[in-house]
Amino acid sequence: MNSVESELQVRAQGNLPRSSHIESLDCLRGVSALLVMLYHYRELLNDVIPHIGNILFENGRIGVDIFFILSGFVMYTTTQSKKNQFVLPFLVKRAFRVIPLAWLFITILFIADGGLDRHSFMLSMLFIPLANNDPPFFGYNILSSAWTLSYELWFYVTFAVGMLLCKSHRGLAAAAVLIGYVFGLQKLGHSPLHFDPYLTPIYAGNLPVPTQLISQLSNPLLLEFLLGISLAYLYANFRKAWLGFNSNFRTGLYLFLTAYFLAHFFSGYAMGHGLTRKGLAALAVFIVYLCADFDKLLSKARNMIRGPSDVFIFLGRISFSLYIIHEPLHQYIGVMPVLGSLFRMEGGTGKFVTLCTFSIVAAYALYLLVERPMQRFGKFVADRLFSFTQSERLSPIS
């Protein structure tokens, strides 16, 4: 038995300390960011062979669904220790994780495009969708990829409310709150209950807040976060029980889930986001990657999951920066010095490779210069808030 298999067995038996860091899910995060980028760049390949880009990467948008499941999983696992269950430090860390980088590019795009109005800029900075139509996108954002951050930030707030209600059952409490406002607001709009994010009616009432906020909060796309919470609970409590199942059964399930994901990815069927479209395929690949962390049956797949020279671990590290920067780079590469002339000289394949390469390079630079420093600063502020809260609790009453 090799060292990897030995470690996996010991870990599964509960004798190895666990952390919230799961390498296989880091790789999945990298794969997801790559898929979203390839989805947005796919049309460059259509110039080489008609429709080849669509055939290969039309369903690369599934990376968004995987990200939502990952977010639910991470929120639960990172708040298992009591230190991380304090709401204000939790929100501070999550805010510094996503907001500064998004604000930077929203501002850059607003300045670069003189045709954008200030109202759209302010809505974008507040992560409020720009329009009350076209669910689940609702007019996007000045930074197009930031439409998903609106859902992400709502989920952070929902999970924080769940922790306020019951820290020990925070996942269940957050799920109850989320299900309550999604379906409660759907009923408030006098519509039947919907699970398809694209078919859910928009809210048309008069309110003192932008009505697209209500439409967004009633959109069942938010339910994908609950898949992550559920898997995190099962992972935390039933890993050993899962390994007790027959190895042939587990192997067969892993093969089925992988085939299910690939079939959906390349079929073109039910394209789009949400549980009724690509959500279940995203769940299937998530389960395989998650089980690769502790099931020795998947130990031989770990090298493939990591990618050549651990490329997917690297992409996982810079995944958020890559997610944010790849569309602005696509939008403005034609006017950039040197890159613009190089991009215009090449054919479809050359443009595709050039754009992918420089997106990854730019994302790495952005990760080093902005994302990682902001994460560290957010952690610093959160730790100080935690220390202050503790000192206030322990100080004697005068």
Contacts in CASP RR format, 6 or more apart in sequence:
PFRMAT RR
TARGET T0000
AUTHOR 0000-0000-0000
METHOD contacts of the structure
MODEL  1
MNSVESELQVRAQGNLPRSSHIESLDCLRGVSALLVMLYHYRELLNDVIP
HIGNILFENGRIGVDIFFILSGFVMYTTTQSKKNQFVLPFLVKRAFRVIP
LAWLFITILFIADGGLDRHSFMLSMLFIPLANNDPPFFGYNILSSAWTLS
YELWFYVTFAVGMLLCKSHRGLAAAAVLIGYVFGLQKLGHSPLHFDPYLT
PIYAGNLPVPTQLISQLSNPLLLEFLLGISLAYLYANFRKAWLGFNSNFR
TGLYLFLTAYFLAHFFSGYAMGHGLTRKGLAALAVFIVYLCADFDKLLSK
ARNMIRGPSDVFIFLGRISFSLYIIHEPLHQYIGVMPVLGSLFRMEGGTG
KFVTLCTFSIVAAYALYLLVERPMQRFGKFVADRLFSFTQSERLSPIS
1 9 0 8 1.000
2 299 0 8 1.000
4 299 0 8 1.000
4 302 0 8 1.000
5 296 0 8 1.000
5 299 0 8 1.000
7 16 0 8 1.000
8 294 0 8 1.000
8 295 0 8 1.000
8 296 0 8 1.000
8 299 0 8 1.000
9 296 0 8 1.000
10 16 0 8 1.000
11 18 0 8 1.000
11 294 0 8 1.000
12 239 0 8 1.000
12 240 0 8 1.000
12 243 0 8 1.000
12 294 0 8 1.000
12 295 0 8 1.000
12 296 0 8 1.000
13 240 0 8 1.000
14 239 0 8 1.000
14 240 0 8 1.000
20 74 0 8 1.000
20 77 0 8 1.000
20 78 0 8 1.000
20 80 0 8 1.000
22 77 0 8 1.000
22 290 0 8 1.000
22 293 0 8 1.000
23 293 0 8 1.000
23 306 0 8 1.000
23 313 0 8 1.000
24 289 0 8 1.000
24 290 0 8 1.000
24 292 0 8 1.000
24 293 0 8 1.000
24 302 0 8 1.000
24 305 0 8 1.000
25 70 0 8 1.000
25 73 0 8 1.000
25 289 0 8 1.000
25 290 0 8 1.000
25 293 0 8 1.000
26 312 0 8 1.000
26 313 0 8 1.000
26 316 0 8 1.000
26 317 0 8 1.000
27 289 0 8 1.000
27 305 0 8 1.000
27 306 0 8 1.000
27 307 0 8 1.000
27 312 0 8 1.000
27 313 0 8 1.000
27 316 0 8 1.000
28 66 0 8 1.000
28 70 0 8 1.000
28 285 0 8 1.000
28 286 0 8 1.000
28 289 0 8 1.000
28 305 0 8 1.000
28 312 0 8 1.000
29 66 0 8 1.000
29 67 0 8 1.000
29 70 0 8 1.000
29 315 0 8 1.000
29 316 0 8 1.000
29 319 0 8 1.000
30 312 0 8 1.000
30 315 0 8 1.000
30 316 0 8 1.000
30 319 0 8 1.000
30 322 0 8 1.000
31 66 0 8 1.000
31 312 0 8 1.000
31 315 0 8 1.000
32 62 0 8 1.000
32 63 0 8 1.000
32 64 0 8 1.000
32 66 0 8 1.000
32 67 0 8 1.000
32 70 0 8 1.000
32 319 0 8 1.000
33 63 0 8 1.000
33 315 0 8 1.000
33 316 0 8 1.000
33 318 0 8 1.000
33 319 0 8 1.000
33 320 0 8 1.000
33 322 0 8 1.000
33 323 0 8 1.000
34 312 0 8 1.000
34 315 0 8 1.000
34 322 0 8 1.000
35 57 0 8 1.000
35 60 0 8 1.000
35 61 0 8 1.000
35 62 0 8 1.000
35 63 0 8 1.000
35 66 0 8 1.000
36 60 0 8 1.000
36 61 0 8 1.000
36 63 0 8 1.000
36 64 0 8 1.000
36 145 0 8 1.000
36 323 0 8 1.000
36 326 0 8 1.000
37 322 0 8 1.000
37 323 0 8 1.000
37 326 0 8 1.000
37 356 0 8 1.000
37 359 0 8 1.000
38 56 0 8 1.000
38 57 0 8 1.000
38 60 0 8 1.000
38 356 0 8 1.000
39 57 0 8 1.000
39 58 0 8 1.000
39 59 0 8 1.000
39 60 0 8 1.000
39 61 0 8 1.000
40 326 0 8 1.000
40 327 0 8 1.000
40 330 0 8 1.000
41 57 0 8 1.000
41 326 0 8 1.000
41 330 0 8 1.000
41 352 0 8 1.000
41 355 0 8 1.000
41 356 0 8 1.000
42 53 0 8 1.000
42 54 0 8 1.000
42 56 0 8 1.000
42 57 0 8 1.000
42 58 0 8 1.000
43 53 0 8 1.000
43 54 0 8 1.000
44 53 0 8 1.000
44 348 0 8 1.000
44 349 0 8 1.000
44 350 0 8 1.000
44 351 0 8 1.000
44 352 0 8 1.000
44 355 0 8 1.000
45 52 0 8 1.000
45 53 0 8 1.000
45 56 0 8 1.000
45 57 0 8 1.000
45 348 0 8 1.000
45 349 0 8 1.000
45 352 0 8 1.000
46 52 0 8 1.000
46 53 0 8 1.000
46 54 0 8 1.000
47 347 0 8 1.000
47 348 0 8 1.000
48 347 0 8 1.000
48 348 0 8 1.000
48 349 0 8 1.000
55 266 0 8 1.000
56 266 0 8 1.000
58 268 0 8 1.000
58 271 0 8 1.000
59 264 0 8 1.000
59 265 0 8 1.000
59 266 0 8 1.000
59 268 0 8 1.000
59 271 0 8 1.000
59 272 0 8 1.000
59 278 0 8 1.000
60 265 0 8 1.000
61 271 0 8 1.000
61 272 0 8 1.000
61 273 0 8 1.000
61 278 0 8 1.000
62 264 0 8 1.000
62 265 0 8 1.000
62 272 0 8 1.000
62 278 0 8 1.000
62 279 0 8 1.000
62 281 0 8 1.000
62 282 0 8 1.000
63 282 0 8 1.000
64 148 0 8 1.000
64 273 0 8 1.000
65 224 0 8 1.000
65 273 0 8 1.000
65 274 0 8 1.000
65 278 0 8 1.000
65 279 0 8 1.000
65 281 0 8 1.000
65 282 0 8 1.000
66 282 0 8 1.000
66 285 0 8 1.000
66 286 0 8 1.000
67 148 0 8 1.000
67 323 0 8 1.000
68 148 0 8 1.000
68 151 0 8 1.000
68 152 0 8 1.000
68 155 0 8 1.000
68 221 0 8 1.000
68 224 0 8 1.000
68 225 0 8 1.000
68 227 0 8 1.000
68 282 0 8 1.000
69 224 0 8 1.000
69 225 0 8 1.000
69 227 0 8 1.000
69 228 0 8 1.000
69 231 0 8 1.000
69 279 0 8 1.000
69 282 0 8 1.000
69 283 0 8 1.000
69 286 0 8 1.000
70 228 0 8 1.000
70 286 0 8 1.000
71 152 0 8 1.000
71 155 0 8 1.000
71 225 0 8 1.000
71 228 0 8 1.000
72 155 0 8 1.000
72 159 0 8 1.000
72 225 0 8 1.000
72 226 0 8 1.000
72 227 0 8 1.000
72 228 0 8 1.000
72 229 0 8 1.000
72 232 0 8 1.000
73 228 0 8 1.000
73 229 0 8 1.000
73 231 0 8 1.000
73 232 0 8 1.000
73 235 0 8 1.000
73 286 0 8 1.000
73 290 0 8 1.000
74 232 0 8 1.000
75 155 0 8 1.000
75 156 0 8 1.000
75 159 0 8 1.000
75 174 0 8 1.000
75 225 0 8 1.000
75 229 0 8 1.000
75 232 0 8 1.000
76 170 0 8 1.000
76 171 0 8 1.000
76 228 0 8 1.000
76 229 0 8 1.000
76 232 0 8 1.000
76 233 0 8 1.000
76 236 0 8 1.000
77 232 0 8 1.000
77 235 0 8 1.000
77 236 0 8 1.000
78 84 0 8 1.000
79 85 0 8 1.000
79 90 0 8 1.000
79 159 0 8 1.000
79 163 0 8 1.000
79 170 0 8 1.000
80 236 0 8 1.000
82 167 0 8 1.000
83 386 0 8 1.000
84 90 0 8 1.000
85 163 0 8 1.000
85 167 0 8 1.000
85 170 0 8 1.000
86 385 0 8 1.000
86 386 0 8 1.000
86 389 0 8 1.000
87 160 0 8 1.000
87 163 0 8 1.000
87 164 0 8 1.000
88 382 0 8 1.000
88 385 0 8 1.000
88 389 0 8 1.000
89 382 0 8 1.000
89 383 0 8 1.000
89 385 0 8 1.000
89 386 0 8 1.000
89 389 0 8 1.000
90 159 0 8 1.000
90 160 0 8 1.000
90 163 0 8 1.000
90 382 0 8 1.000
91 156 0 8 1.000
91 157 0 8 1.000
91 160 0 8 1.000
92 378 0 8 1.000
92 381 0 8 1.000
92 382 0 8 1.000
92 385 0 8 1.000
93 378 0 8 1.000
93 379 0 8 1.000
93 382 0 8 1.000
94 156 0 8 1.000
95 156 0 8 1.000
95 378 0 8 1.000
96 374 0 8 1.000
96 375 0 8 1.000
96 377 0 8 1.000
96 378 0 8 1.000
96 379 0 8 1.000
96 381 0 8 1.000
97 320 0 8 1.000
97 374 0 8 1.000
97 375 0 8 1.000
97 378 0 8 1.000
98 149 0 8 1.000
98 152 0 8 1.000
98 153 0 8 1.000
98 320 0 8 1.000
99 153 0 8 1.000
100 370 0 8 1.000
100 374 0 8 1.000
101 320 0 8 1.000
101 321 0 8 1.000
101 324 0 8 1.000
101 366 0 8 1.000
101 370 0 8 1.000
101 371 0 8 1.000
101 374 0 8 1.000
102 127 0 8 1.000
102 143 0 8 1.000
102 146 0 8 1.000
102 149 0 8 1.000
102 324 0 8 1.000
103 125 0 8 1.000
104 370 0 8 1.000
105 143 0 8 1.000
105 324 0 8 1.000
105 325 0 8 1.000
105 328 0 8 1.000
106 121 0 8 1.000
106 124 0 8 1.000
106 125 0 8 1.000
106 141 0 8 1.000
106 142 0 8 1.000
106 143 0 8 1.000
106 146 0 8 1.000
107 125 0 8 1.000
108 328 0 8 1.000
109 116 0 8 1.000
109 142 0 8 1.000
109 143 0 8 1.000
109 328 0 8 1.000
109 331 0 8 1.000
110 116 0 8 1.000
110 121 0 8 1.000
110 124 0 8 1.000
110 142 0 8 1.000
112 332 0 8 1.000
113 142 0 8 1.000
116 142 0 8 1.000
120 130 0 8 1.000
120 142 0 8 1.000
121 142 0 8 1.000
123 129 0 8 1.000
123 130 0 8 1.000
123 141 0 8 1.000
123 210 0 8 1.000
124 130 0 8 1.000
124 141 0 8 1.000
124 142 0 8 1.000
124 143 0 8 1.000
124 146 0 8 1.000
127 141 0 8 1.000
127 146 0 8 1.000
127 149 0 8 1.000
127 150 0 8 1.000
127 153 0 8 1.000
128 150 0 8 1.000
128 210 0 8 1.000
128 212 0 8 1.000
128 213 0 8 1.000
129 137 0 8 1.000
129 138 0 8 1.000
129 139 0 8 1.000
129 140 0 8 1.000
129 141 0 8 1.000
129 147 0 8 1.000
129 150 0 8 1.000
129 210 0 8 1.000
129 212 0 8 1.000
129 213 0 8 1.000
129 215 0 8 1.000
129 216 0 8 1.000
130 138 0 8 1.000
130 139 0 8 1.000
130 140 0 8 1.000
130 141 0 8 1.000
130 142 0 8 1.000
130 212 0 8 1.000
131 138 0 8 1.000
131 139 0 8 1.000
131 212 0 8 1.000
132 138 0 8 1.000
132 202 0 8 1.000
132 203 0 8 1.000
132 204 0 8 1.000
132 210 0 8 1.000
132 211 0 8 1.000
132 212 0 8 1.000
132 215 0 8 1.000
133 139 0 8 1.000
133 202 0 8 1.000
135 197 0 8 1.000
135 198 0 8 1.000
135 199 0 8 1.000
135 200 0 8 1.000
135 202 0 8 1.000
135 215 0 8 1.000
135 216 0 8 1.000
135 219 0 8 1.000
136 151 0 8 1.000
136 197 0 8 1.000
136 198 0 8 1.000
136 200 0 8 1.000
136 216 0 8 1.000
136 219 0 8 1.000
136 221 0 8 1.000
136 273 0 8 1.000
136 274 0 8 1.000
137 147 0 8 1.000
138 147 0 8 1.000
138 212 0 8 1.000
138 215 0 8 1.000
138 216 0 8 1.000
139 147 0 8 1.000
139 212 0 8 1.000
140 146 0 8 1.000
140 147 0 8 1.000
141 147 0 8 1.000
141 149 0 8 1.000
141 150 0 8 1.000
143 324 0 8 1.000
143 327 0 8 1.000
143 328 0 8 1.000
144 327 0 8 1.000
145 323 0 8 1.000
145 324 0 8 1.000
145 326 0 8 1.000
145 327 0 8 1.000
146 324 0 8 1.000
150 216 0 8 1.000
151 216 0 8 1.000
151 219 0 8 1.000
151 221 0 8 1.000
151 222 0 8 1.000
151 225 0 8 1.000
154 216 0 8 1.000
154 217 0 8 1.000
154 222 0 8 1.000
155 178 0 8 1.000
155 222 0 8 1.000
155 225 0 8 1.000
158 174 0 8 1.000
158 177 0 8 1.000
158 178 0 8 1.000
158 181 0 8 1.000
158 222 0 8 1.000
158 225 0 8 1.000
159 170 0 8 1.000
159 171 0 8 1.000
159 174 0 8 1.000
161 173 0 8 1.000
161 174 0 8 1.000
161 177 0 8 1.000
162 170 0 8 1.000
162 171 0 8 1.000
162 173 0 8 1.000
162 174 0 8 1.000
162 177 0 8 1.000
163 170 0 8 1.000
163 173 0 8 1.000
163 174 0 8 1.000
165 173 0 8 1.000
165 177 0 8 1.000
166 172 0 8 1.000
166 173 0 8 1.000
171 229 0 8 1.000
171 233 0 8 1.000
174 229 0 8 1.000
175 226 0 8 1.000
175 229 0 8 1.000
178 222 0 8 1.000
178 223 0 8 1.000
178 225 0 8 1.000
178 226 0 8 1.000
179 223 0 8 1.000
179 226 0 8 1.000
181 217 0 8 1.000
181 218 0 8 1.000
182 217 0 8 1.000
182 218 0 8 1.000
182 219 0 8 1.000
182 220 0 8 1.000
182 222 0 8 1.000
182 223 0 8 1.000
183 193 0 8 1.000
183 218 0 8 1.000
184 218 0 8 1.000
185 203 0 8 1.000
185 214 0 8 1.000
185 217 0 8 1.000
185 218 0 8 1.000
186 192 0 8 1.000
186 193 0 8 1.000
186 194 0 8 1.000
186 200 0 8 1.000
186 201 0 8 1.000
186 218 0 8 1.000
187 193 0 8 1.000
188 203 0 8 1.000
188 214 0 8 1.000
188 218 0 8 1.000
189 201 0 8 1.000
189 203 0 8 1.000
189 204 0 8 1.000
189 205 0 8 1.000
189 218 0 8 1.000
191 200 0 8 1.000
191 201 0 8 1.000
194 200 0 8 1.000
194 201 0 8 1.000
194 220 0 8 1.000
195 220 0 8 1.000
195 223 0 8 1.000
195 275 0 8 1.000
195 276 0 8 1.000
196 220 0 8 1.000
196 274 0 8 1.000
196 276 0 8 1.000
196 277 0 8 1.000
197 219 0 8 1.000
197 220 0 8 1.000
197 221 0 8 1.000
197 273 0 8 1.000
197 274 0 8 1.000
197 276 0 8 1.000
197 277 0 8 1.000
198 272 0 8 1.000
198 277 0 8 1.000
200 215 0 8 1.000
200 218 0 8 1.000
200 219 0 8 1.000
200 220 0 8 1.000
202 211 0 8 1.000
202 212 0 8 1.000
202 215 0 8 1.000
203 211 0 8 1.000
203 214 0 8 1.000
203 215 0 8 1.000
203 218 0 8 1.000
204 211 0 8 1.000
205 211 0 8 1.000
207 214 0 8 1.000
220 274 0 8 1.000
220 275 0 8 1.000
221 273 0 8 1.000
221 274 0 8 1.000
223 274 0 8 1.000
223 275 0 8 1.000
224 273 0 8 1.000
224 274 0 8 1.000
224 275 0 8 1.000
224 279 0 8 1.000
224 282 0 8 1.000
227 275 0 8 1.000
227 279 0 8 1.000
227 283 0 8 1.000
227 286 0 8 1.000
228 286 0 8 1.000
231 283 0 8 1.000
231 286 0 8 1.000
231 287 0 8 1.000
231 290 0 8 1.000
235 290 0 8 1.000
239 294 0 8 1.000
242 250 0 8 1.000
242 291 0 8 1.000
242 295 0 8 1.000
243 250 0 8 1.000
243 294 0 8 1.000
243 295 0 8 1.000
247 297 0 8 1.000
250 291 0 8 1.000
250 295 0 8 1.000
250 297 0 8 1.000
251 297 0 8 1.000
254 288 0 8 1.000
254 291 0 8 1.000
254 297 0 8 1.000
254 298 0 8 1.000
257 284 0 8 1.000
257 285 0 8 1.000
257 287 0 8 1.000
257 288 0 8 1.000
258 284 0 8 1.000
258 285 0 8 1.000
258 288 0 8 1.000
260 280 0 8 1.000
260 281 0 8 1.000
260 284 0 8 1.000
261 281 0 8 1.000
261 282 0 8 1.000
261 284 0 8 1.000
261 285 0 8 1.000
261 288 0 8 1.000
264 270 0 8 1.000
264 278 0 8 1.000
264 280 0 8 1.000
264 281 0 8 1.000
265 281 0 8 1.000
270 276 0 8 1.000
270 277 0 8 1.000
270 278 0 8 1.000
271 277 0 8 1.000
271 278 0 8 1.000
272 278 0 8 1.000
273 279 0 8 1.000
288 298 0 8 1.000
289 305 0 8 1.000
291 298 0 8 1.000
292 298 0 8 1.000
292 301 0 8 1.000
292 302 0 8 1.000
292 305 0 8 1.000
305 312 0 8 1.000
306 312 0 8 1.000
306 313 0 8 1.000
307 313 0 8 1.000
315 322 0 8 1.000
315 360 0 8 1.000
317 367 0 8 1.000
318 360 0 8 1.000
318 363 0 8 1.000
318 364 0 8 1.000
318 366 0 8 1.000
318 367 0 8 1.000
318 371 0 8 1.000
320 367 0 8 1.000
320 371 0 8 1.000
321 363 0 8 1.000
321 364 0 8 1.000
321 366 0 8 1.000
321 367 0 8 1.000
321 370 0 8 1.000
321 371 0 8 1.000
322 359 0 8 1.000
322 360 0 8 1.000
322 363 0 8 1.000
324 363 0 8 1.000
324 366 0 8 1.000
325 359 0 8 1.000
325 362 0 8 1.000
325 363 0 8 1.000
325 366 0 8 1.000
326 355 0 8 1.000
326 359 0 8 1.000
326 363 0 8 1.000
329 355 0 8 1.000
329 358 0 8 1.000
329 359 0 8 1.000
329 362 0 8 1.000
330 355 0 8 1.000
330 359 0 8 1.000
333 339 0 8 1.000
333 340 0 8 1.000
333 343 0 8 1.000
333 355 0 8 1.000
333 358 0 8 1.000
334 340 0 8 1.000
334 343 0 8 1.000
334 344 0 8 1.000
339 354 0 8 1.000
339 358 0 8 1.000
342 354 0 8 1.000
343 351 0 8 1.000
343 354 0 8 1.000
343 355 0 8 1.000
346 354 0 8 1.000
END
